[in-house]
Amino acid sequence: MAPRFGLVGGKLGHSLSPAIHRLFFELTGKRGGYDLLEVSPQELPAFFPKLASSYGGCNVTIPHKVAVLPFLQKVTGEAAALGAVNTVKFTDAGACGYNTDYFGFKRMLAHYGLAVQGKRAAVLGSGGAARAAVKVLADGGIKELYLVSRKVDAIDPAFKILAPDISFLNYKELGEIKGDLLINCTPVGMYPAAEESPVNTRASAAFAASVDLIYNPAETLFMRRAKEAGKFSCNGLFMLAAQAVAAEEIWQGESYPDSLILKITEALTA
């Protein structure tokens, strides 16, 4: 019987995860199935422990990335540092939690040739995606790192643990900064509000590259502004595919090349 995997989350109607994992199975010849498992916060404590009897592993998304932690027997270093889990592997020793957003973002930067060591970067937003981005940048040897939020006073102090030298800015203060990487970890510009951007044209022009973690639409206003200023820009689809492949690497116990991630990304945009 083919192993089964799934995505545990709240509202999952528009998830691309089933399509990505189906492509993974097709392109690698691996046998497996992937299900959407919608679960409310109230149902999670009774539901999650039962998964191991039917599934080899699962992905976890909003609103359960933190809520699953008490049900895990082990949490890996990157997941513990980020305080959130998005991938679980079930074994005879119990459930182990990982955070493949970290590996997906890291692999995306490498794929696009975006260097981190000694560079200056600004991360927009202060949610879970921003945590993963900040951790990757800090681990990669970023020289100057800024976290930008509308409510600086409300930023979780844990960001200082992920990156001790990080500076917190509001969007007005961002206007005084020039740098190498501008990374959008907010939902601003996501479909259907596609004609919005978290920053103005001047801010986009002040950074050599703009990275948007949004992938729908394929080209956001944030990206267009960078492009119009003659700067590099990319969306988050490669990262989405990369974090899914990272999950499969955990479940399958094998490594896969960037060429597989690229094939999945191209198939999703065909």
Secondary structure, DSSP 8 states (H G I E B T S, - for coil): ---EEEEEES--TT-SHHHHHHHHHHHH----EEEEEE--TTTHHHHGGGGGGT-SEEEE-TT-TTTTGGG-SEE-HHHHHHT--SEEEEETTEEEEE-HHHHHHHHHHHHTT---TT-EEEEE--SHHHHHHHHHHHHTT-SEEEEE-S-GGGS-TTHHHH-TT-EEE-HHHHTT--EEEEEE-S-TT-TTSTT--SS-HHHHHTEEEEEE---SSSS-HHHHHHHHTT-EEE-SHHHHHHHHHHHHHHHHT----HHHHHHHHHHHH-
